[in-house]
Amino acid sequence: MPISLSLGNNWGGFRQIRQRTSKRQHWFCAYVLIGAFSLAVMISTAASAQEVEAPSNTQPAVDGANGELLFGGLFGDGDAYGATGSFAVPLGYQYGLQLDGVAVRLNSSNSDNVDILGTGFHFSWRDPSKDLLGIVAGYVNLGNGLNADFYQGGVEGALHLGRMPIDAIAGVTGGDVIDNDFFVRTMVSHYPTDDISLQLGYAYQNENGSLLYGGAFSFNTQSGIAPSLYLSGKLREGGGNFVETGW
């Protein structure tokens, strides 16, 4: 199976940026957003098979070299638009490496034409039928007068219980204008059918907890392209709640 970048809750983060007033908060919210872009590594549907000699009761960590490029944006009281991409390759049979990148142009009440550039990587040991263990790291730069750098790194794990995989990631964040902080995120997914997924999770960062939820429905087609509808949301302590849906 390829490893791909998930945009689930990240574009919604632009709402938080537009609501902030101080420059420190502006930087921090942008960092949280792009850190999520770089580090939200999740497992997606298989795209191709790789010929590897291995026991028949196991599967490769990554089926073969694969990539993904996504575009998006939000417009209103301030706007943001950009692209994110990822590229994954197998390293032997049970190891994989993924590189992520993001480029965003942000306009808000604080600053116009702020370029946000980020990169991240994900290295993992994985047996798709059982579990995953890996390390992740990301770096983000805000330019155009803000001149701030941020980083995030941690470990992640996954346990596959049939149609109910459990994913978790924990680590530290830091940067030029924020203190080092601990973060944790866990998500339980359920697949009642091959085309439907439901998610419920919890995240903690910056002394605030959030309840995460979502779901997706994929349309099977004969063309090999599987479009999907998704819904995701967050209930956060102290406000900043949102719900979003898309195609």
Secondary structure, DSSP 8 states (H G I E B T S, - for coil): --EEE--TTTTTHHHHHHH--SHHHHHHHHHHHHHHHHH-EEE------------TT---SSSS-EEEEEEEEEESSSEEEEEEEEEEEE-SSSEEEEEEEEEEEEE-SS-SSEEEEEEEEEEEEEETTTEEEEEEEEEEEE-TT--EEEEEEEEEEEEEETTEEEEEEEEEEEESSS--EEEEEEEEEEEEETTEEEEEEEEEETTEEEEEEEEEEE---TTS---EEEEEEEEETTS--EEEEE-
